[in-house]
Amino acid sequence: MNKIIIYTDGGCRGNPGIGGWGVYLIFNNYEKKLKGFELNTTNNKMELTAAIKALEAVKSKDIIIDLYTDSKYVIKGINDWIKNWKLKEWKTANKKPVKNLDLWQQLDKLNQVHNINWHWVKGHSKNKGNDMADELANQAMDEHS
């Protein structure tokens, strides 16, 4: 089965503030770069948005995706917390509504459609893919500051 490697990153200047997200996709020798911004957002929203936009860009369902993010929020949310959130009707362990619910529900739906291996990578650690996603997120913010 074919494999696609994806790096995602999101950031925010001010929290809330102007935010950007970046996606770097690698499939065989093909590379695709995506980026976007929001004017009044948070870092966590941009991290989630980056992952969503990355998975929306993958049209084939018959492909293995290795998705790398430097967001522990995204990794812990998708791998650990989401199962209990769904069992508790999207409430946290403290019985409070899950923050960024709309984005988590979108990501959950995409996670169920695709065959994804989720990986955490340390940010700003000279990882080429993560650095590219970070650069794209910053470009998006720079273009709209």
Summary of the structure (lengths in Angstrom):
residues: 145
radius of gyration: 14.8
end to end distance: 41.9
largest distance: 46.7
contacts: 484
relative contact order: 0.25
helix: 41%
strand: 34%
